[in-house]
Amino acid sequence: MAVRTIVVFVFLLFLLSKASIVLGQDEKIFPDSTSFVDFLISQGEIPGLQFQLVNSSGQLLIDSTGETGSLAEFSAAHTLKNTIYQPDSVTSTIQYLIFSEPYTFEATQEYVSNLLRNGDIELLGNEIWNGKDLISLASKEIYTPLLSGNYFSYFADLKIFIVALTISLFLVFAVLMIVFMLVFKARRNHNEKLKALYDQYIVGPLSEILFEKTLEELESLSDEELFKNFPEKQLKKAVFEQVLVERIIALNKKMKGDFKLKLKALYKRLDLHTVSIKKLNSSKWANVVIGLVEINEMDLTEGLSEVKKHVNSPNFHIRSQAVATTLNLSDSVDLSFLRDQTFPLSRWQQMNYLRIIKFLNSSRELHINTLFSSENQSIRLFGYKLVRVLGLVDLLEELEEKFAAVSDEEKIEIIKAFEYLGVPAQSSMLNDSMRSDNVKLVTIAGKAAGAIGDDSNAKIIYEILETSPVFGLQLVLLRSLQNLNAGLYNQFITKDSDSDLQRINAHLLDPLLQDV
């Protein structure tokens, strides 16, 4: 079956290769004798073809000059035939000579047709035969390249050169990309295998040190004995070093007590702390963050000076981790490094820093009020939130002094701090806020007045209610007025029969909806 398929395929290829020849032979160049004669007259000389005049008996006729030679052009023979003297009884015809041999009209026509098919005649104009122009005739010819010579002659044309160059560059880049991907994948697979191998090798020595040696024995361990478990030659390999660091830090997160102290001591004995500190000078931000995490996890206070260089880094991840590390490692945290930050704090950063500061607040003096003087508004707002969350009542007086000069957004945070801590504020602070054009500030101040306000605040609330504020603000103010002065509240309710007002009143008087 396979042999039969191959034979058929070869036969089809042969037919295709001969198709142009078959088409050329079937095509009839001159459909009739008239078109052939017209071509001979217009073309002039044709290679290998000559003409002469003969009579009916085949004898050559002579012209007025007495010459009987053959003629190269059909038009000349035709003119001679019309001008030569002939008796009435003598008829002359044009004889066709192909390479000096006489042939019939039909044979001559076929000879000229073959010359046209083979391209052996240089045509003299745009003659048309068989209703087709020369372009249609040429389409039947077998293709032959216009340019001859070596391959470089094809690139003489600028357009061809540009196209060829573009294709070449594309192929080169494609090959380079494929090679790069193959090399990258091979190296990655190799590193993964090495990491798995080194990880198995490291588990044994680490377990021995953690469970069989005390902290004092580990610190007094000689370098020779230490390098038996962790060969110095292996420590110089980047992959082994990376696996060892990752394994120690992973154990440090899970262990407690003496185990953590042993891991940190081993980390320094193996000189891995210098590796972590060197990462802070890397040009890749990911490596810098990894170095900061390692320094933070292993409590490497010797790297604190390098860490502080990154607390105002333009990179969000570096800046966040550097601030967190500085907060954890500093013995006395005055937060001046955080105060001087020029980048705004995101909510995620505030939550992260708050978690650390809450943990350190009981053991270290943090100087939260340092943040109040920051030129960065987000830092100041974070400081006000810390006062509220940490319950720093002693700093409220300082906030009250700053209140008049700060923005509405900061006033809102300061009022929230006073309300949350339940410390009465100056009447002017709440009254001025409730007279503001900022609806949010008025709402927060009105809500706080219900908890820490006095009668002067109640009068301001009554005045605002008479202006028919929006529903949400009206609900907040009525609740505060009810808490501050029940007499004024009832007076306002009976004075106005507005449906919304009566709904709010019913809501506030319902014990089931007090906290809604």
Buried (B, 14 or more C-beta within 10 A) or exposed (E): EEEEEEEEEEEEEEEEEEEBEEEBEEBEBBEEEEBBBBBBBEBEEBEEBBBBBBBEEEEBBEBEEEEEEBBEBBBBBBEBBEEBEBEEEEEBEBBBBBEEEBBEBEEBBBBBBBBBBEEEBEBEEEBEBEEBEBEEBEEBBEEEEEEEEEEEEBBEEEEEEEEEEEEEEEEEEEEEEEEEEEEEEEEEEEEEEBBEEBBEBBEEBBEEBBEEBEBEEBBEBEEEEBBEBBEEEBBEBEBBBBBBBBBBBEBBEEBEEEBBBBBBBBBBBBEBBEBBBEBBEEEEBEBBBBBBBBBBBBBBEEBBEBBBEBBBBEBEEBBBBBBBBBBBBBEEBEBEBBBBBEBEBEEEBBEBBBEBBEEBBEEBEBEBBBBBEBEBBBBBBBBBBBBBBBEBEEBBEEBBEBBEEBEBBBBBBBBBBBBBBEEEBEBEBBBBBBEEEBEEBBBBBBBBBBBBBBEBBBBBBBEBBEEEBEEEBBBBBBBBBBBBBEEBBEEBBEEBEEEEBEEBBEBBEEEEEEEE
